[in-house]
Amino acid sequence: MFDLGWLEFAIIGLIMILVLGPKELPHAMRSIARFMRKARRLASEFQGHMDDLVREADLDDVKQSINSIKNKDVSALINEAVDPAGEIKKELDGTMADAKREMNAIKSTAGVSPAASVALPTTIETDDKPAGEAEKTGDATAKATPESQPAAQDVPSAAANSAASKV
């Protein structure tokens, strides 16, 4: 630090003996030693606080990177990586719209409205009895046979097949 050799220390020691005298020299050396201990303790405490600050700064960086990853929308990142211009999504949306239009056209030509084709009954009730009462009484005429059910249930399958063949 100060780059002092043995010769410099000897000169400093001689000056101290001459200035302080042999009686005061041990007391002065103890005072210097206490001062050096306090200085070293303060230096090590300062170094410890600096290390803590560095660790906290590193931890803050890590926390920020984790929070940035956690707050990002992963699906948006994937969509951006796969389809940055959105061309694939536009094409798929157009294809889906065409398929829906074709299915509605097929359903309308079959005589089934698009809303009614979703909720076709699986049994047809007769004799004005609700489904539960017909089953309880064991009335076999209350249930319709599969042949008497409309063939429109097969229309969505045909529409899906025709839409798939055009794509």
Contacts in CASP RR format, 6 or more apart in sequence:
PFRMAT RR
TARGET T0000
AUTHOR 0000-0000-0000
METHOD contacts of the structure
MODEL  1
MFDLGWLEFAIIGLIMILVLGPKELPHAMRSIARFMRKARRLASEFQGHM
DDLVREADLDDVKQSINSIKNKDVSALINEAVDPAGEIKKELDGTMADAK
REMNAIKSTAGVSPAASVALPTTIETDDKPAGEAEKTGDATAKATPESQP
AAQDVPSAAANSAASKV
4 12 0 8 1.000
16 25 0 8 1.000
16 28 0 8 1.000
17 25 0 8 1.000
20 28 0 8 1.000
79 86 0 8 1.000
79 89 0 8 1.000
82 88 0 8 1.000
83 89 0 8 1.000
95 167 0 8 1.000
98 163 0 8 1.000
98 166 0 8 1.000
99 163 0 8 1.000
99 167 0 8 1.000
102 159 0 8 1.000
102 162 0 8 1.000
102 163 0 8 1.000
102 166 0 8 1.000
103 114 0 8 1.000
103 156 0 8 1.000
103 159 0 8 1.000
103 160 0 8 1.000
103 163 0 8 1.000
104 114 0 8 1.000
106 155 0 8 1.000
106 158 0 8 1.000
106 159 0 8 1.000
106 162 0 8 1.000
107 113 0 8 1.000
107 114 0 8 1.000
107 117 0 8 1.000
107 152 0 8 1.000
107 155 0 8 1.000
107 156 0 8 1.000
107 159 0 8 1.000
108 114 0 8 1.000
110 152 0 8 1.000
110 155 0 8 1.000
111 152 0 8 1.000
112 150 0 8 1.000
112 152 0 8 1.000
112 155 0 8 1.000
117 152 0 8 1.000
117 155 0 8 1.000
117 156 0 8 1.000
120 150 0 8 1.000
120 152 0 8 1.000
120 153 0 8 1.000
122 149 0 8 1.000
123 131 0 8 1.000
123 143 0 8 1.000
123 144 0 8 1.000
124 143 0 8 1.000
124 144 0 8 1.000
124 148 0 8 1.000
124 149 0 8 1.000
125 131 0 8 1.000
125 134 0 8 1.000
125 142 0 8 1.000
126 141 0 8 1.000
126 142 0 8 1.000
126 144 0 8 1.000
127 134 0 8 1.000
127 139 0 8 1.000
127 141 0 8 1.000
127 142 0 8 1.000
129 137 0 8 1.000
129 139 0 8 1.000
129 142 0 8 1.000
134 142 0 8 1.000
134 143 0 8 1.000
135 142 0 8 1.000
135 143 0 8 1.000
END
